[in-house]
Amino acid sequence: MTDKQHEENLLVVFAVEEYSRRQGIPAHETINLFVEHGVTEAIRQCYETLHTQDIYECVAFAEDILKRKKA
């Protein structure tokens, strides 16, 4: 695993944990939701931009993706 992949994974983990906390759902449900809707892959693809933002912007990014999928 490269350093970049490790950093991408940390960003995904943070997003999963924070989204789980905000929604009051278990982390494993959030992981399933993120994978099902492509959130984890989107975070990895947008890592270069997301890692320069406030850490909570990553969670907002994930929430936005999920809102669009539900609409």
MDAnalysis code that builds the backbone (N, CA, C; Angstrom):
import MDAnalysis as mda
import numpy as np

u = mda.Universe.empty(213, n_residues=71, atom_resindex=np.repeat(np.arange(71), 3), trajectory=True)
u.add_TopologyAttr("name", ["N", "CA", "C"] * 71)
u.add_TopologyAttr("resid", np.arange(1, 72))
u.add_TopologyAttr("resname", ["MET", "THR", "ASP", "LYS", "GLN", "HIS", "GLU", "GLU", "ASN", "LEU", "LEU", "VAL", "VAL", "PHE", "ALA", "VAL", "GLU", "GLU", "TYR", "SER", "ARG", "ARG", "GLN", "GLY", "ILE", "PRO", "ALA", "HIS", "GLU", "THR", "ILE", "ASN", "LEU", "PHE", "VAL", "GLU", "HIS", "GLY", "VAL", "THR", "GLU", "ALA", "ILE", "ARG", "GLN", "CYS", "TYR", "GLU", "THR", "LEU", "HIS", "THR", "GLN", "ASP", "ILE", "TYR", "GLU", "CYS", "VAL", "ALA", "PHE", "ALA", "GLU", "ASP", "ILE", "LEU", "LYS", "ARG", "LYS", "LYS", "ALA"])
u.atoms.positions = np.array([
    [0.853, -1.172, 0.000],
    [0.000, 0.000, 0.000],
    [0.901, 1.238, 0.000],
    [0.582, 2.152, -0.873],
    [1.353, 3.395, -0.940],
    [0.906, 4.359, 0.162],
    [1.701, 5.374, 0.376],
    [1.334, 6.401, 1.361],
    [0.027, 7.081, 0.963],
    [-0.137, 7.341, -0.349],
    [-1.355, 7.997, -0.810],
    [-2.575, 7.111, -0.547],
    [-2.469, 5.824, -0.822],
    [-3.585, 4.910, -0.560],
    [-3.914, 4.879, 0.929],
    [-2.889, 4.900, 1.749],
    [-3.095, 4.919, 3.199],
    [-3.852, 6.185, 3.605],
    [-3.455, 7.325, 3.078],
    [-4.128, 8.587, 3.390],
    [-5.567, 8.594, 2.876],
    [-5.798, 8.040, 1.692],
    [-7.158, 7.935, 1.151],
    [-8.019, 7.081, 2.084],
    [-7.456, 5.963, 2.544],
    [-8.193, 5.088, 3.456],
    [-8.541, 5.792, 4.757],
    [-7.612, 6.586, 5.278],
    [-7.893, 7.326, 6.510],
    [-9.037, 8.319, 6.309],
    [-9.074, 8.945, 5.157],
    [-10.151, 9.890, 4.855],
    [-11.490, 9.163, 4.769],
    [-11.501, 7.991, 4.150],
    [-12.722, 7.180, 4.062],
    [-13.168, 6.763, 5.456],
    [-12.241, 6.302, 6.267],
    [-12.583, 5.866, 7.631],
    [-13.170, 7.019, 8.423],
    [-12.562, 8.193, 8.333],
    [-13.102, 9.346, 9.051],
    [-14.524, 9.645, 8.585],
    [-14.733, 9.648, 7.281],
    [-16.066, 9.938, 6.742],
    [-17.087, 8.916, 7.226],
    [-16.715, 7.653, 7.240],
    [-17.619, 6.594, 7.709],
    [-17.963, 6.813, 9.173],
    [-16.958, 7.031, 9.994],
    [-17.204, 7.180, 11.429],
    [-18.034, 8.425, 11.744],
    [-17.724, 9.528, 11.090],
    [-18.451, 10.769, 11.370],
    [-19.885, 10.688, 10.833],
    [-20.064, 10.130, 9.648],
    [-21.417, 9.975, 9.095],
    [-22.236, 9.053, 10.007],
    [-21.633, 7.972, 10.468],
    [-22.312, 7.049, 11.385],
    [-22.760, 7.754, 12.653],
    [-21.856, 8.579, 13.195],
    [-22.179, 9.320, 14.417],
    [-23.330, 10.286, 14.164],
    [-23.266, 11.026, 13.079],
    [-24.309, 12.011, 12.769],
    [-25.669, 11.360, 12.534],
    [-25.665, 10.208, 11.892],
    [-26.918, 9.543, 11.541],
    [-27.400, 8.577, 12.632],
    [-26.536, 8.287, 13.591],
    [-26.901, 7.361, 14.664],
    [-27.052, 5.929, 14.171],
    [-26.206, 5.557, 13.214],
    [-26.257, 4.187, 12.685],
    [-24.887, 3.535, 12.861],
    [-24.860, 2.196, 12.909],
    [-23.573, 1.500, 13.065],
    [-22.649, 1.739, 11.864],
    [-21.355, 1.713, 12.113],
    [-20.367, 1.944, 11.059],
    [-20.488, 0.924, 9.938],
    [-20.794, -0.329, 10.269],
    [-20.884, -1.329, 9.197],
    [-22.031, -1.021, 8.238],
    [-23.105, -0.410, 8.734],
    [-24.200, -0.002, 7.850],
    [-23.759, 1.162, 6.960],
    [-22.986, 2.065, 7.526],
    [-22.486, 3.187, 6.751],
    [-21.541, 2.701, 5.659],
    [-20.670, 1.781, 5.992],
    [-19.755, 1.236, 4.986],
    [-20.548, 0.621, 3.839],
    [-21.546, -0.173, 4.165],
    [-22.379, -0.790, 3.120],
    [-23.052, 0.277, 2.261],
    [-23.570, 1.312, 2.900],
    [-24.232, 2.414, 2.196],
    [-23.240, 3.143, 1.281],
    [-22.062, 3.435, 1.804],
    [-21.037, 4.135, 1.026],
    [-20.594, 3.304, -0.175],
    [-20.382, 2.027, 0.027],
    [-19.945, 1.162, -1.080],
    [-21.054, 1.046, -2.123],
    [-22.274, 0.814, -1.656],
    [-23.422, 0.655, -2.557],
    [-23.619, 1.874, -3.456],
    [-23.380, 3.061, -2.917],
    [-23.630, 4.293, -3.662],
    [-22.354, 4.944, -4.218],
    [-21.238, 4.246, -4.129],
    [-19.999, 4.743, -4.718],
    [-19.312, 5.854, -3.961],
    [-19.680, 6.042, -2.703],
    [-19.098, 7.136, -1.918],
    [-17.621, 6.873, -1.630],
    [-17.271, 5.666, -1.258],
    [-15.872, 5.378, -0.938],
    [-14.982, 5.621, -2.158],
    [-15.430, 5.184, -3.312],
    [-14.650, 5.393, -4.529],
    [-14.573, 6.878, -4.872],
    [-15.661, 7.618, -4.687],
    [-15.665, 9.053, -4.969],
    [-14.699, 9.794, -4.050],
    [-14.641, 9.408, -2.787],
    [-13.701, 10.036, -1.852],
    [-12.277, 9.776, -2.319],
    [-11.993, 8.548, -2.717],
    [-10.647, 8.230, -3.203],
    [-10.317, 9.009, -4.478],
    [-11.268, 9.116, -5.387],
    [-11.029, 9.836, -6.639],
    [-10.829, 11.330, -6.413],
    [-11.478, 11.877, -5.403],
    [-11.388, 13.317, -5.119],
    [-10.420, 13.627, -3.988],
    [-9.598, 12.672, -3.631],
    [-8.679, 12.831, -2.509],
    [-7.813, 14.089, -2.636],
    [-7.272, 14.337, -3.824],
    [-6.364, 15.474, -4.011],
    [-7.012, 16.788, -3.586],
    [-8.293, 16.933, -3.825],
    [-9.007, 18.137, -3.416],
    [-9.457, 18.046, -1.966],
    [-10.041, 16.912, -1.597],
    [-10.608, 16.771, -0.253],
    [-9.568, 16.905, 0.855],
    [-8.359, 16.408, 0.626],
    [-7.373, 16.469, 1.711],
    [-6.855, 17.880, 1.955],
    [-7.184, 18.813, 1.064],
    [-6.777, 20.201, 1.288],
    [-7.853, 21.012, 2.005],
    [-9.013, 20.398, 2.196],
    [-10.153, 21.069, 2.819],
    [-10.237, 20.707, 4.303],
    [-11.114, 21.385, 4.999],
    [-11.439, 21.009, 6.375],
    [-11.901, 19.555, 6.368],
    [-11.508, 18.787, 7.339],
    [-11.805, 17.349, 7.382],
    [-13.311, 17.068, 7.292],
    [-14.109, 17.954, 7.818],
    [-15.553, 17.732, 7.805],
    [-16.160, 17.961, 6.416],
    [-15.410, 18.583, 5.512],
    [-15.881, 18.732, 4.133],
    [-16.002, 17.369, 3.456],
    [-15.186, 16.442, 3.867],
    [-15.257, 15.087, 3.315],
    [-16.597, 14.446, 3.675],
    [-17.049, 14.675, 4.882],
    [-18.336, 14.134, 5.320],
    [-19.469, 14.828, 4.563],
    [-19.362, 16.132, 4.402],
    [-20.367, 16.872, 3.637],
    [-20.410, 16.373, 2.197],
    [-19.254, 16.066, 1.632],
    [-19.161, 15.506, 0.284],
    [-19.916, 14.177, 0.211],
    [-19.687, 13.309, 1.198],
    [-20.373, 12.016, 1.249],
    [-21.882, 12.207, 1.391],
    [-22.288, 13.112, 2.264],
    [-23.712, 13.377, 2.458],
    [-24.361, 13.881, 1.175],
    [-23.647, 14.731, 0.458],
    [-24.168, 15.272, -0.790],
    [-24.369, 14.158, -1.829],
    [-23.425, 13.268, -1.925],
    [-23.556, 12.141, -2.858],
    [-24.782, 11.318, -2.508],
    [-24.957, 11.028, -1.232],
    [-26.087, 10.186, -0.819],
    [-27.417, 10.896, -1.047],
    [-27.468, 12.207, -0.806],
    [-28.696, 12.957, -1.055],
    [-29.072, 12.918, -2.529],
    [-28.076, 13.055, -3.397],
    [-28.323, 13.023, -4.835],
    [-28.809, 11.644, -5.298],
    [-28.291, 10.606, -4.671],
    [-28.694, 9.237, -5.026],
    [-30.145, 8.968, -4.622],
    [-30.561, 9.590, -3.517],
    [-31.927, 9.385, -3.020],
    [-32.946, 10.193, -3.812],
    [-32.497, 11.287, -4.426],
    [-33.414, 12.178, -5.163],
    [-33.862, 11.587, -6.472],
])
